[in-house]
Amino acid sequence: MTKTTKRNWKRLGLTAGLGLGVTLIAAGCGATEDSASMEDTVGKGQEIELAYVEWDDAVATNHVVAQVLEDLGYDVTLTPLDNAIMWEAVSTGEADAMLSAWLPGTHGAQLEEYGDKMVDLGGNLEGAKIGLAVPAYMDVDSIADLTDQAGKSITGIEPGAGIVAAAERAITDYSNLNDWAIETSSSGAMTVTLKQAIENEEDIIITAWNPHWMFSAYDLKYLDDPNGTFGGEETIHTMAREGLETDMPEAYQVLDQFHWTIEDVEALMLAIYEGESAEDAAAAFVEANPDLVAEWTAGVAK
């Protein structure tokens, strides 16, 4: 498994500080106050790996949690994976945790396959939703009313994503969709296609979910789902590998206590969409929300 996103800019600063402390000790100057405080840091350079899918909400969530853990001294690796591989990685212990389990419906199949090999830390965000969405200018309000819009095509995200599986079920559940197709690519490609369609006021039907910045950027509406194929509101859960609580109890506690709202994550997602780096946006969010961070780190010695 390739670690493609290494958040080591703070770790490099820590290494430099420790190096300076060693030099001062060798010179008979003793440890500095800064190096002493580093020795008291909870993580003390322990490595922790968070797996995620490159969905916009997951990018925002994982960078915020990584920032909090880094501030506690951990050396955090963020590893982007396909959805099924993300679940497998945590179940086998190749990754330490993930924060993107949509339950009970969207990732129900993955939970059934891997859930007994990991620890469910509970919800980190409530009120999540998936479905088919269209621009508000389209004259259709229900999946059951679709006829030949958008060339009888649904624009999806990655193959294997839970929302794509739900869209595939919808094609079977709704007789009016039996000759429709789902065009899969990636979440990024889907939003690019959405942007182009809206600019040209063209029909488009997408696999959509909340939280997502596109509902802040564009005037979209979910199509009613009278057959209930896409389910109701869901909760996004945090899942940890077995043994993490013993190996890194403080990191486990932060992951267990992490929670926020759709408003929180969508504000961060929009900042990233508008050009701020995920690292900078996460750092700014953490700095601007000390009370929330205090809840996540409550009981963790610093």
Disulfide bonds with the S-S distance in Angstrom:
none
